[in-house]
Amino acid sequence: MKSKLNIIFIIFTMILVACSNSNNEEKTIEFLEAEENLNSNIEEIEELAFAQNAGKKILIAYFTWADNTFVADPSSVDINATTSASVLPPGDAGLIARWIQEETGGDLFSIITENKYSSDYDECLNKARQERDNNERPRLVGRVNNMNDYDVIFLGFPNWWYTCPMAVFTFLESYNFLGKTIIPFCAHGTGGLSRTVRDIRRTLPNNVKVLDAIGVYRPEVRNSRNRIINWVKGLDY
């Protein structure tokens, strides 16, 4: 869909250049006609994309620190601190997941480990690093019993040590994703997406379609609703 929009933009630009060679009255008329045609074409493309995506069953699976720890006194957490916001439900990835659900109507599934992580950020990351270094697969609580029914899986997670939390790989290795589309989304610090998408692709069979991910800088997550909604609207899955 994005390539079609780019083509329309180029055509629109050419029309503007052509109009510049005409007198002001002709330029105004042609400009308004071009603008009307452009808006009409964009609406048609958006309707086509919606029709293509409609009818597909969507799952929004996500791993978030908030659902995998225990905070004895939530009122003691400084939600304005850079690392603290994600320790309280729904967490960064959980918040993004809810916005995706608003737009798609998909089903939510929180990836939860049997053993919890510390609510202390440094201790949590130390354990996460140990799991990564040992290539561990933490045991999960709960399953998606009807995974075969889903066509598209949005997959959310934080960036822990330049990759996904190991529990995400446990999730990916627990189901058959043949013929499905995986769409990653990530809440991250200064490391960006790092190796997250690459490692997801390496974990899945080659015949599983993995779209490019969206990454949201952790301190900006709470103000990113419009960005997430627009990203989802632009997807062609």
N, C-alpha and C positions, 0 to 999 in steps of 0.2 A: 504494500500500500504506500510506503514511503517513497518508493521509486516513482510511482505514478504521480504523487504530489510534487515531486521534484520536476517531472516533465511539465506539469501544468504551470509551475512557477517559471520555468524557462520560457514557455510560450507566452505567459503573461508579461514577462520582461521584454520579449521581442515586440509585443504589441505596444508597450509603452514607448519603446524606441521609435517605432513607426509613427506613433501619434505625435512625437516631438517634431516631426517634419511637416505637420499640418498646421493650419491656423488654429487659434485658441478655441473657437466654437467647435470645429470638427474634432479637435483633441479631446474636449470635454465629453462630447457624445460618445466617441469611440472608447474613451476611458471607462465611462459608466457601463457601456455594453460589455466591455472586457471584464470588468469587475463582476457584473451579474453572471456572466458565463462561468467565470472562475469559481464563484461561490456555488453555483449549480453543480459544477463538476466535482468539487470537494464533497458536497453533500451526497452525490451519487456514489463516490468512492467509499465514504464512511458507511453508507447504507449497505454497500456490497460487502465490506469487511465485517459488518455486524451480522449480515446474513450468513457469511462463511463461518463465523465463530458460533452462531446460534445453534442450539441443539447439541453442542458438545458438553459433556459432563465434566465439571471442573472440581479438582481437589486443591486446597491451599494448605500444604503441610509446612510446618515451620518449627525450628528449634530456637528457643529463647532462654536466656539465662534465668529470667524471672520465673519460668515454669519449672526450672530444674534446680532450685535452691530454696532455702527457708529463711525468712527474715523475721526474727522474734518480735521486733518492734518497728513496724513500717513507718511510724511517725518520726522515728529517729533518723530516717534516711533523708539526706539533702538532695531533693529531686533536681536542684539546679547544678549539682556537681556533674562534671563531664561523664564520670564512670558510674554514677549512682542511678541515673534515670532508668537504665535498662534492667536494674535488679528488682524493680517493682512491676507487678502485672499491669498491662499485658506484655511489657518489655518492648524493645525496639522492633524486633522482627515480628512480634505479635501485633503491634500497632499497624505496621505496614500490611500485614496479612488481613487485618480487618478492613482496611481501605480497599484492598483488592477484592474482598468479598462484597463490599458495597457495590462495586462496579460490575462484577461477574456473576454474583449470586452463588458462587461456589461453596463447597463444604469446607469447614475448618478442621484441621487436625494438628494438635500440638505434639511434637516429638518429645517424649519424656523418658528420662533414664531411670533405671532402678535405683542407682546410687546417686544421691544429690551432690551438687557442688557447693562449696563454701559461698556465703554471701559476701565475704571479703574479696574484693576484685583481684588483688594480687595472689591470694591463695587459690582462687578459682582458676586463674590463668596458669599458675604453676602446675595444677593437676591437668589442665588441658594440654600443656606442653608435654608432660609425661605421657599422656595418652597418645599424642601425636608421634613422639619419638619412638614409642613401642608399637605404633600402628595398631592400637587397641580398637576393639569394637564393643563399646559399652552396651550392656543389655538394656532393652527398652521395655517400658510398661505400656501395654495396649497395642492394638493392631488396627489397620484399615481392613475390615473384613470383606469389603466389596471393591477392592482395588481394580479388579477387571472391568468394572463399570465405568471407570474414569478414562477420559480421552486426554485431558490436559492436567498436569500437576505443576502448580506454582510451588517452588521450594525455597523457603526462607531460612536465614541463619546469620549469625554474626561472623566476622572474620576473626578466628582465633589462631594466632601464630601462622598467619599467611595462608591458611587453608580453612576448610569447614571444620566445625566441631566433629570429633570422631563419631558421635552419635548419628550424624547425618549420613555417614557412610554405612553405619549399621542399618539405617532405614532404607537406603538405596539397594543394599544387598539382600533385603528381606522380601522383595517383591519382583515380579516379572513386569518390566516396563516396555516390553516389545510393542511397537506400534503407537506408543504414547509420546506426547510432547512435554518436555521438562522446561520450565521457565524459572530460572533462579532469581532471587532477590536477596540483597545482603546489606546489613547494617555494619559499618566498619569505622575504624579510627583512621589514622593517617596512612595506613597500609593499603587502603582502597580494596579492590577485589582480590589483589594478589593472585594466588594460584587456585582460588576456590572453584572457578568454572572449569579450569583445566583438569583439576582433580575429579570433579564430578563426571566429566566426559570420559576420563580414564577408568572410572569405576563402572560405568554403564557400558553395555554392548554397543557396537558401532551403529546398529540399526535403530537406536533410540535417538530421537531428535532433541537436541538441547539448544535452546535459543540463547542469545546473548543476555547477560544479566543486567539488572540495574543495581547500582550501589549507592547507598545514601550515607553520608557522613554522620556518625552517631549524634553529635550535638545538634544536627539539623533535622533529625527524624521527626520530631514533634511538629515541625512547621512544613512538612513535605507532602501533605495530603494531595494538593493540586498536582504536584509533580508526579506522584504515583498514579493518580487517576488518569492523567494525560498519557502517561507511559502505557498503561493498560489499554486505553482506547486506541493507541497506535499499533498494538500488536496484531500480527496476522498469524494465528495459530490454527 
